[in-house]
């Protein structure tokens, strides 16, 4: 039996990492997974050793080696191609479940909406990088820009997070558009983490129980 592929999307500070860790603990005892299936926790960029090297180039480069916008887009595509071919697809073919912090939707939100890059080109790169693989379920953890900035106050911002308020506002609008057009499940991420976790559980049980 083919495994399931679940993705968490949203702007920085929305709680993706916290909720991913919760789902990885909860799913094996949820009754949703067949006997013998495992859960794989991953992220983009950086879900593979190759991707981790790219993550440093993308998010924490020295000032004189920061990628230009098109190079940035191609690096994200390279990370995703390696991620799908060597980690996600093999896990799904084994029957395991994969839960990822970000996938191709983030590229459209950040590079397409945020940077204003050609969305048709981004779609074409997505098809090439994923080989047509799509998540079985994508959650959009919706959070206002103001709350995102409040939650991250005092933290060291990476290169993308440092792009400024207007950029991050465009990214947030992009996620809203993508959630609507791609059928993502919207979850209000402004509440307490345990409330968000209960909502994710509810959606998953509605989706696949029985």
Secondary structure by P-SEA (a helix, b strand, c coil): cbbbbbbbbbcccccaaaaaaaaaacccccccccccbbbbbcccccccaaaaaaaaacccccccccccaaaaaaaaaaaaaaaaaccaaaaaaabbbbbbcccaaaaaacccccccccaaaaaaaaaaaaccccccbbbbbcccaaaaaaaaccccccccccccaaaaaaaaaaaaaaaaaaccccccccccaaaaaaaaaaaaaacccc
